[in-house]
Amino acid sequence: MVGLHKSDIKNPVLRWVDTRLPIISLLQKEYAVFPTPKNFNYFWSFGGLAMINLMIMIVTGIFLAMNYTPHVSMAFDSVERIMRDVNYGWLLRYAHANGASMFFVVVYIHLFRGLYYGSYKAPRELLWMLGVVILLLMMATAFMGYVLPWGQMSFWGATVITNLFSAIPLVGEPIVHWLWGGFSVANPTLNRFFSLHYLLPFVIVGVVFLHVVALHITGSNNPLGIEPKGPQDTLPFHPYYTVKDSVAIGVYFIVFAALVCFFPNALGHPDNYIPANPLATPSDIVPEWYFLPFYAILRSVDSKLAGVTLMFGAIAVLFVLPWLDLSPVRSARFRPIYRVVFWLLPIACITLGVVGAHPPEGIWKPIGRLATAWYFIHFLVLLPLLGRFERPLPLPESISHPVLGGGPLPAAAAHPMEKV
């Protein structure tokens, strides 16, 4: 027929649908025969794991919202009712709460993989920036979700974090009052946070869609950091990487199930099982573990405005990273100095996480300041300098050259992280 899409689907019913709405052909093109570099390792599975985790969070969140009451006098009790009286409510709540932690674990590994292999370099700058936007939306969603149980840490965490905006000159106080919906953290605050917490995951889905579209336009990076030279350097996504990703998904679900069923409260704070009390301040207000590095950066200086600036600067610097790293070589496998410098960055981030879990006093304050300084030195000083003065190792002729045994990689490139 004139105007209908030509479909190669053999099933007559599916072909009838596909000629009028070519979704099946699109999926086959983008996820079946889509050419991908043949040297992916398991670190490339974490993008797919993040998408699965997002779906888990949305599905469990919808069912939890059916039984949650966003009111300061009933929120805590409604969560207890979910745990005790709703069929499998304990499973939904533990899967949702621990799913947030697993989501950040997966995304942080995904992010550091991109840093190690230079996935932010041209032509993938916009792909990287969309990923940073997803991270920001995740942080906002997780923070608002942490407030909903309306325990002690929920209430005081909301009070402390929203008060940070008051450090912004001129507009800070109006922003805080707008977030609160009044002059303190109260029922309007809880309602706003519940609405936004429900909405933002669907915004994340939209940005993830753009992220995937950008990925399919530019193609994936790979452990060698070089572009495919032709069909000999690529494999169709299915079945090669669908099978490989299935193994990663299986391992992920084993870890997830173990966390939910055997250690469901290991990553939470016991104070959040105490109903919120505006008249009783906890001895130490600590956010969830995935915010601790940024919390340590916030408290590394005595000035409130400077701390807020540094905390948001820690994310902002990721947006401009493609223009800070001036090296023409992507992968750290061929950058011997950068490979050493890179590993100091996650060490600094883990150190900041440990510091953030302790009061800003004693030895923890200078350690936090040192780790904060190193974080910014890495991006703002070392990367531009290495791009100018580091001598990279020779790159392979093609992806197939080392994969098919066409000659060994330089000895310095042999590293456990790069095993395929």
C-alpha positions, 0 to 999 in steps of 0.5 A, spaced: 500 500 500 502 507 498 504 510 504 505 504 509 512 502 512 515 496 508 516 491 514 520 484 514 517 481 520 514 474 518 508 474 523 502 477 519 499 480 525 506 483 527 507 485 520 500 488 520 502 493 526 509 494 524 507 497 517 502 502 520 507 503 526 514 501 525 516 500 533 518 493 532 522 495 526 525 500 530 527 496 536 530 491 531 534 496 528 536 499 534 537 493 539 538 487 535 542 489 529 545 495 531 553 495 530 557 495 537 564 495 538 566 487 539 571 489 545 565 491 550 567 488 557 562 488 563 563 495 565 558 496 559 553 493 562 551 498 568 547 502 563 542 497 562 542 495 569 541 502 571 535 502 566 532 496 569 533 499 576 529 505 574 523 501 572 524 497 579 523 504 582 517 506 578 513 500 579 515 499 586 513 507 587 507 506 584 504 501 589 507 504 595 504 511 593 497 507 593 498 506 600 502 512 603 498 518 606 502 525 605 500 528 611 505 530 617 500 526 622 499 520 618 505 519 614 509 515 619 504 511 621 502 509 613 509 507 612 508 502 618 502 500 615 505 498 609 510 494 612 505 490 617 498 490 614 499 491 606 500 484 602 507 484 601 508 491 603 515 490 606 517 487 600 515 493 596 518 498 601 525 494 602 525 494 594 524 501 593 529 503 599 534 499 597 533 500 590 535 507 591 542 505 594 543 500 588 541 505 583 546 510 585 551 504 586 550 502 578 550 509 576 556 511 580 560 505 577 557 507 570 560 514 571 567 512 573 567 507 567 566 513 563 571 517 566 576 512 566 575 510 558 574 517 556 567 517 554 565 524 555 570 526 549 568 528 542 563 527 539 559 524 546 559 531 549 552 532 549 551 524 551 555 525 557 552 532 559 545 528 559 548 523 564 550 528 569 543 531 568 540 524 570 544 524 576 542 531 578 535 528 577 536 522 581 539 526 587 533 531 587 528 525 587 532 521 592 532 527 597 525 528 597 523 520 597 528 520 604 523 525 607 517 521 606 517 516 611 517 522 616 522 520 621 527 524 625 532 523 620 527 525 614 525 531 618 531 534 620 535 532 613 529 536 610 530 542 614 538 542 614 538 541 606 533 546 604 536 551 609 542 551 604 539 555 599 538 561 604 546 562 603 544 564 596 544 572 596 538 576 595 533 570 593 535 565 598 530 566 603 524 566 598 527 560 595 527 556 602 520 559 603 517 556 597 520 550 598 517 549 605 510 552 603 511 556 609 516 558 614 518 551 616 518 544 614 511 542 615 505 539 612 505 543 605 513 541 605 511 534 605 506 534 600 510 538 595 516 533 596 511 527 595 508 530 588 515 532 586 518 525 588 512 521 584 513 526 578 521 526 577 522 519 575 518 520 569 522 526 568 528 521 568 525 516 563 524 522 558 532 524 559 534 517 559 530 516 552 534 522 550 541 519 553 539 513 549 538 517 542 544 521 543 548 514 544 545 511 538 547 517 534 554 517 536 555 510 537 558 507 544 565 508 546 569 502 548 575 500 552 580 502 547 577 509 546 578 508 538 572 508 533 570 502 529 574 502 522 568 498 519 564 492 520 570 487 522 570 492 528 563 491 530 558 486 532 550 486 532 548 488 539 543 481 539 545 476 541 552 477 543 551 483 548 544 481 550 547 474 552 552 478 556 548 483 559 543 477 561 549 475 565 550 481 569 543 482 570 542 475 573 548 477 578 545 484 579 538 481 582 542 476 586 546 481 590 539 486 590 535 480 593 540 478 598 540 486 600 533 486 600 531 479 604 537 479 609 540 486 610 534 490 608 536 496 614 544 495 613 544 502 609 538 506 613 539 510 619 536 507 625 533 515 627 528 514 621 524 509 625 523 514 630 517 519 628 519 526 626 519 531 632 521 538 631 523 539 638 528 534 639 534 535 634 538 528 633 545 528 635 548 528 628 544 529 622 547 524 616 544 524 609 544 517 606 550 514 604 550 516 596 550 524 599 555 523 604 561 525 599 557 532 597 555 533 604 563 532 606 564 538 601 559 542 604 562 542 611 569 542 608 569 550 609 566 554 615 562 559 610 555 557 608 555 560 602 562 557 600 560 550 602 554 551 598 558 553 592 563 548 592 557 542 593 554 544 587 561 546 583 562 538 584 557 537 580 557 543 575 565 541 574 562 534 570 558 538 565 564 542 563 569 536 563 569 534 556 573 541 555 577 540 561 581 534 558 585 536 552 588 529 551 586 527 544 586 520 547 580 517 550 582 511 554 586 511 560 589 504 557 594 508 553 595 514 558 600 512 563 600 518 568 592 519 567 591 512 569 595 513 576 591 520 577 584 517 575 585 512 581 586 517 586 579 520 584 575 514 587 579 514 593 578 521 594 571 520 593 570 514 598 574 518 603 569 524 602 564 519 604 567 517 610 568 524 612 561 526 611 559 520 616 562 523 621 562 530 625 566 536 622 571 536 628 578 533 630 582 530 624 575 529 620 575 536 618 582 537 615 582 530 611 575 533 608 578 539 606 584 535 603 580 530 599 575 536 597 581 540 594 584 534 591 577 533 587 577 540 584 585 539 583 583 533 579 578 536 574 581 543 574 588 543 574 591 536 573 586 534 567 588 540 563 596 539 564 596 532 562 592 533 556 598 538 554 604 534 557 602 527 557 605 522 552 600 517 550 602 510 548 601 508 541 594 506 539 592 500 536 590 500 528 583 498 530 579 494 535 580 488 531 587 488 532 588 486 539 581 483 540 583 478 535 590 477 537 593 481 532 599 484 536 599 485 544 597 491 547 603 495 550 605 492 557 602 498 561 595 497 558 594 490 562 590 492 567 584 488 571 579 493 569 580 492 562 579 484 562 573 483 556 
